[in-house]
Amino acid sequence: MTTANESRKAQPTAGLDRESCPGRSILLDPRVNKDLAFTDEERNRLGLRGLLPPRVATIEDQVRLEMEHLNEKATDLEKFIGLVALMDRNETLFYRVLVEHMPELMPIIYTPTVGLACQRFSHIFRRPRGLWITPDDAGRIEQVLRNSPHRDVRLIVVTYNERILGLGDQGAGGMGIPIGKLALYSAGAGINPSNCLPISLDVGTNNGELLNDPFYLGHRARRLRGEPYFNFIQKFVTAVSAVFPKAVIQWEDFKKTIAQTILGRFRDRVPSFNDDIQGTAAVALGGILAALRAKGETLASQRVLLVGAGAAGTGIARLIRLAMRSAGIDESVVLRAQLLMDSRGVLHKGREITEQAKREFAADTDFFTEMGFDPNEPEQWRDLKTIVARFKPTVMIGTTAQPGTFSEAVIREMNRHEPRPVILPFSNPTSKAECTPAEAIEWTDGQAIVGTGSPFPPVMHNGRSIRIGQGNNVFIFPGVGLGALVSEVQTITDDLFLVAAHQMAGSVTQDDLTAGAIYPDPAHLRDVSRRIATAVVRKIREQGHGRDIPDEQIDSEVERSMWFPEYAPI
């Protein structure tokens, strides 16, 4: 006799007959779905009559309604989930909402809310997006790539998941970063979503909390390390070159030494860059250049203290040196214009430094002793206040992910010798910032010029509202990516990020500077990206690394390549 449970198991599940119900199939495809914006003619022709309420809405109506939905949600994480659900239902509308409300939604779709979404990823997961590649796929990566829903992939953001913002190893949850960044590529630079692909190289996690979570979605193993890992990356790059030969790769969230090694090994094999290193460097340099406009000073007169000498810190230092050399500043000035500090203190030639990327920034012994430091007394060159007192920086940048690093004593000491200090607490998310803008402004009596890595509200000081510009890499990577795609670039050099930094700084208006901000208003992101892309295309042509596009055609080529989210006829 068949039991009730067995009977239920035996019943076949009714599937969607796409041939007899094409309208329903269209409504389930986020790439073509328009929801209530389907016209009467489309409803008749596509078999949608009766599947939708009778009202025909405009996309403007839909945008207003979606914002109403978001504003009714109680938390930013709920808003994030709502936006992802919209992207899964109606892609065009999602991007239109993002384009028209960039300033308020950028902190939701990206930092800081995306950090919480990554931490909660396995528990808020709804529908898959992008591709997941694990060590089990090492022999079939080409096959996995060919499973992509898009055939003409031009831009890949690939994460290793280990260095998510300032949150560390988030395992499979790191997929939220490439999804968010590609959303900003499409909304902020007009790169068509059909040309974009987020990928997670899920090689395991060393996060014990995730491994012990029964709902964890990722590859449940300790992280792949050493040569087996680099062999895996080699196979991935080879497969991308075979399946998507015109694709640019953005490496994302790789641990510092691994990030630098991968960039060094593969940047000439496939057009690629690391946003955590090069994008962060460009946005930091751009902020400094904008701040110098506000101060009426030049780069040649600056002393830059970088607190944090990981991939981001050394990347910033490298680009600042390139900028100074490109400006014709004397090499002796260039080599003494920066001081880097890691968890063990100042980088100098008198101490052992095991990481190659740090060695090039070790202070010369003569310079080190001229500042009053003794290589045999590490307590001198490990104390940030002492370092500030002796080096006398005009610019201080934090990439430590250690809140409170820029203490009141440190900032007051900086302000003692620099009337208008430039202070950039760049660590993400907000909780990891080295200090808050309000603290920097209060401790300098309103004189500090502040830019942050995460969004902060305006600061009131002596009756003045000071706008805090966010040094978000979104002001750099979409424009660089768009320029690289238009040029069909072969190699992405550091010079392109120098160009991007200058263009971003030039996009900061006098009104921005007067308000206290050294970064553009996110509402102008597409204009900033267009400006950067145009300059990047021109630089690539000069280098001979891409298409030879005549000057008079560059603007129109970039403009023509920028997709705008509006409904297309089906």
N, C-alpha and C positions, 0 to 999 in steps of 0.2 A: 504494500500500500504506500502511496506517495504522501508524505507529510505536507502540511501547509507551507512550511519553510522551503521544502524541496520543490513544491509546486511554484512558489514565487521565484525561486532561482531558475527554474526551467523556462520561464516566460522570456521571450526575446524583447529587447528594448527597441521601441519604435525610434527610427532615425529620421533625419530631415531629408526629404526627397528634393534635392536641389533642382532637378529638372521640372518637377511639377509645381514647385514653390520657389521660383527664382527670386521673387520679391523678398521673401523671408531671408534668403541667402545674402541679398544685398544689405539688408538691415543688420546682419551679423558680421559684416566685413567693415572694420573701422576705417579702412582706407578709402571707401567710397560712400559710406553711410552719411546721410545728411539729416537724419531724424525728421523733424517736422518741416524742414526746408525743401523737401521734394515738392516740385511744382505739380499742379494738376495733370499737366501733360506727362510728366515723368511717372506719376502714380499710375496712370492708365497704361503707359507703354511698358513699364517695368514690372507690372503685376503687384503693385503696392496698394491698389485701391482696397480700402477696408482694413488694411494692416496698420494704418495710422489714424489717429483722430483727424477730423476733417480740416482743421485749421492749417493753413500754410504759413509758416513763420519765416522771417528773414534771419540771416545770420546775426544781424545786430540785435534782434529780439532774443536770440538764443544766448548770445554773450551776456546780455543783461540778466537773463534767467539763471545762467550758470554761476554768475557772481553772487546772485541772491542765494543760491544753494550753498556756496562756499561760506558766505558770511553768516549763515545760520549754524555752521559747525562750531563746536565748542573749543576745539584744540587745533593747533597747527598740524599735528599728525593726522587728525581726521580730515583736514583740508587736503593734505598730501594724498591720502587714500582716495578722496573724492576726485582729485585731479587725475590720478592714475586711472581711475575707473572711467573718467571721461575720455582719456587717451585710448583706452581699450574699446570704447564704444564708437567714438566719432573723432577721428584723428584731426581732421581739418578744424573742427570747432575747438578742440583742445588748444591747438597752436594759435588760433585767432584770439582766444581768451588770454593766452600767455603774452602775445604780442601787444595787445591793447592794455594789459594790466601788469607789465613787466616789473615796475618798482615794488608792487605789493606781493606779487606771486613768486619772484625770484628767490626770496628767502624760504618759500614753501617748497618749491620744486627742487631747490638746491640748498646750499648751506644757509642756516644751520639745521633746518628740519630734516634734510636728507640724512644727516648723521643719525638721528633717532630712528628714522625709517630703516636704515641699514642694521641698526641694533635689533630692531623688531621684525626684520624681514621675514623670517620663517613663520611668524605669527600673523602677519598682515598680507601674505602672498595671496593673490587672487588669480591672475592669468599670466602665463609665461610671456616673456618678451626678450628677444635677443637669443644668443646661443651660449650653451654651457659646455666647456671642454675640460675633461678630467684626465688624469694619467691613464685611465682605462681606454681612452680614445687615442692614445699616442700613435697607434698604427692606422688610424682612419680619420685623421683630422680633415683631410680634403672632403671626405664624405660628409662629415658633420657640417662643414662650411657650405656645402651644396644644399643642405637642408634649410638654408636661410630663405625666408619668404621673398627676399629681394635678390634680383639677379645682377643689377648694375650697382654694386656696392663700391662707393668711392671713399668712404670715411668709416674707420673702425675705431671705437674707443674700447680698449681692452684693459681689464683690471686683473690684478693679482691678489687683490683683497686684503693685503696684509697691513697697509698703512692708510686706513680710512680716516681722512681728516686728522684730528688729534686723538682718535678713538682706538687706534691700533688695529689688531687682527679681528675682522668681522666675518671671515669665512665667506660663505655664499651670499651673505647680506651685502657684500661689497658691490653686487650687481646694481644697486640703486645709484651708484655714482656714474657709471657710463650711460645709464638710461637718462639720468638727469642732465648730464653734460650734452648728450646728443639732442635733448629737447631744447637746450639753450643754443646749440649750433643751428637748429632749424628755425627757432623763433628769433634769435639774435643776429643771424647772418644769412638766413634764407637758404640754407642747404636743405634740399628736398629730403624729407624723411625716408623716401624710398631709396636713397643713396647712402643711408646710414645703418650701421649695425653695431649694437652693444655686445660685447663678448666677456664672459667670465672664464678666466683660466683657473678653475677650481681645483687646486692641487692639494687640498686639505686645509686644516687649520690647527693651530696650537692653542686656540682659545678653549680651555677646558670647560667653561660654562656652555659653550656651543656644543661641544662633543657630548656633553651630558644631557643636553636638551632632547627629549624624545621626539620633538617636532622639527628638529633641525633638518633643513632641506639639502644641505651640501654634501660633498664627498667626505664621508666620515672616516677620516684618517689624519695622522700627523702630517705636517707640511713636507712636501717633496723638497729636498735640498741638494746642493752640490752639483756635480756634473750631470746626474740624471735630470735635474731640473732644467739646466741650460740646454741639454739635448732636447728636452720637451719644447722649449722656446724655439730652438732651431727648427724643429719640425713644424711648429706653428707658423713661423715666418715663411718657410718654404711653401706650405700649403696656401697661405694667403696670396703669395706671389703667383701661384698657379691658378687659383680659383678667381681671385679679384685683382688682376694685374695692375689696375689703375688706382688701387686703394692707398690712402694715407692712413698710417697707424698712429694713434695717440696712446702711449703707454701711461697707465694710471694706477696709482696707489701701490707702487713697488717699493719695498724697503730700501733705504738710502743706498747702500753699497750695491745691492742687486740692481736698483734703478740705473745707477751710473754705468755698471757693467753692461747691461742690456743696451743702453743708448750707445755706448761705445762700440759694441759688437755689431749692431744691426742698422745704425742710422745710414750707412752707405750701402746696405743691402736692400733696404726697402725705405721709401720716404716715410720718416717717422720722427716723433719728438715726444718728450716727456713733459707734460704740463706741470707736474709738481716741481720740476727743476726749471725748465725754460719759461713756461708761462708765468710762474710765480716770480721769476727773476724780472721778466718784462714788466709786470704790473707794479712791482716794487720800484724799479727804475723809473717808470712812467710817473709814479706818485712823487718821487724825489724831484724829477724835472719840473713837474707842475708846482711843487712847493717852492722851488728856486725861482720860478716866475713870480710867485707871490712875494718873495723876499728880495727880488731884484739881484740875485747872486748867480754865480756860475758853478759848474761842477768842479772846476779846478780848485776852488777854495774850500771844498767840503772834506770833512773827516767822518767816515762812516764806521760805526761800531755794529757788528752783526753778532747778536747774542743767540747762539744756536748755529752749529756748523755741520748740520746734516746735508741732505741733498738739496733742500730748499736754500739754506744759508749759503752754501758754496756756489750754488747756481746764481744767486743774486750777486755775490761777490765777483764772479766771473764776468757777468754781463756789465756790471759797473766798470770793471777794468776795461772791457772792450769799448764801452762808451767813452771813457776818458782817453784811451789811445786814439779812437776815431776822431776825437775833438782836438787831437794834436798836443795833448798835455804831456809835459816832460815825463819820461819814464821814472825818474827818481821821485817825482811827486806821486805818480800812479801807485808805486809800490808802498808808499807810506800813507796813502789816503784811507786805508781800511785796516781794521783790526777785527779778527774773528775769535770768538770764545765758544768753547764747547763745555761739556759737563765737568771737564778737568781743568778749565781755565783758558787763558789766552793761548792761541796757537803761536808757538815761537820755535825757532830752530834749536833752542837749548833743551827741548823736551822730546821724548819719544812720541812719534805720531805714526800709527800703524796704517791709517787709511790714506791711500794715495791722493784722493780728491782734496784732502785737507792740507797736504804738505805744501802745495804751491802757494798757500796763503799763510804759511808760518812766517811771523815777523822776523826780519833780519836781526841778528844779535846786537849790532850797533844801535839800531832803532829801538830795540827792546830795552837796552840799558840806558839810552838817552832819556827814555820816559821815566826812569827811576826804578825799574824793575830789576830784581836779582833772580837769575834762573834757579838759584839754590834756595830761594824762599818762596815756595809756591803759594803760601797764604796771601802774598801780595797780588799775584796775578790770577787768583781764583775768586777774589772778592770784587763784585761788579761795581760797587761804589768807588773802590780804589782805582779800578780800571778807568772809570769815567773821569775821575779827578785827574788822572795822569795823561790820558789820551786826548781828553777834551773834545769828544765827538760833537759834530753839528747835527748828525743824523744817527738815530738808534733804531735798529730793526730787530724784532723778536720772532724767532721761529722755533721756540722751545717746547710749546704746548704745556708750559708750566705757569699757571696763573700766579700773579703776585711777584713775578721775576722783576718787573719794573716797579720797585718799591718807591715810597715817597722820598726816602733818603737819596735813592739813585737819581730820580727825576729832578729833585731840587739841586743836586750836585751838578747835573747837566745844565740846568738853567742858570747856574752861577756864572758860567763862562760863555754860555750861548744864549743871547736874548730871546731868540725865536727858535727853539729846538724843534726839529722834525722827528716825531716819535711814531713809529709804525709797529704796534703790537699785532703781528700778522697771524698768530696761531688760530686755528679753527678747531671746534666750533666756538661759539661765544664764551662758553665756560672755560676755555683753555687760553684766552687772551692774556698776555703778559701784564696788562693793566687795562682798566676801562678808560674810554675817552674822558669821562667826567673826572677821573682821578688825575690824568695827565694835565687837563686844563686847570683844575683847581690848584694843583701843586706848582704850576708855573704862572699863576695869576692871569690865566687866559691867554698866555703868549705862545703856548705850544701849537704847532701845526700837526694835526693828528690824522692818520689814515689807519684803518683796521682791516683785518682779514675777514671778519664776520660783520654782519649789519648791526649797527647801534643807532638808537634814536638821537635826535639833536640834543645838545647840551646847553642848558641855560647858564650864562655867567654874566654877572653884573648887568642884568637886563637884556643881554644879547643872546639870541638863539644861534648856536654854532652848529652847522650841518656837518655831520661826520661822513666823509667819503669812504666807501668800502673798496678796498683794494682787491676786488674779486677778479680772478683770472678770466671771468667771462668778458672782460673788456679787452682781452688779448686773443684767447684761443679761437673764438669763432671767426674773427677776421683773418688770422693766420691760416686757419683751415680753409676758408673760402678762397683766399689767394692761392694757396697750394693746389686746390682742385681746379681753379680756372687755368692755372699755369701748367697743370699736369706735371708737377714738380718731380724731379728725380732724387734730389737730396735737400733736406731741410736743415739749413745752417743756422748758427747762432746769430748771424747778421740779420736774419729775418725778424728775430725777436727784438733786436736793437731798433730796427725800423718800426716795429709795432709799438715799442715803448715811446718813441718820439711822437708817433701819430696819436697815440692815446693821450699823451701829455698835451698835445696841441688841441685836442678835443675838449679839454677842460676850459670852460668859458671864464671870462672875467667875473661874471655873476656868481659862478661856482666858487671861485677863489675868494670873492668878497664875503660869501656866506660861510667860508671856512673849509670848504670841501676841495680836496686835491684829486678827486676822481669825478668822472662825468655822472650825470643823472642817468640811472638805468633806463629811463624812458627814451633815451637817445641811443640805445645800444645798437640798433640797426645802422644808424648813421656812422657811429664809431667803427663798427665792423666793416662797413663799406669803405671808409677812409683807409683803414688798415689794409684791407684786401687789395685795394688799388696800389698802395705803396709796395706791398709784398710782391704783387705781380711784376711791377717795374723792377724791383731788386732781383727777382729770379731771372728775369730776362737779361739783366746786366751780368749776372753770374754765368749765364749760359746753362742753367739747370732745368730749363723747361721750355715751354712754347715761346717762340719769338713773336710777341704781339706788339705791333706798332703803338707808339705813344698815344696817338689819336684814337685808338680803338680800345684802350685799356678800360676807361670808364664805362663804356657801353658793354664791354664783355662782362665786367663785374656785375653791372646792373642787370643784364640779361640773365645772369646765373642765379640771381636772388629770387627764390620762390616766396610767394606770399600766400598765406592760408585763406583761400576763398574757394567756394564750391565750383567744381568743373562739371561740364555736361558728361553724362554717362552714355 
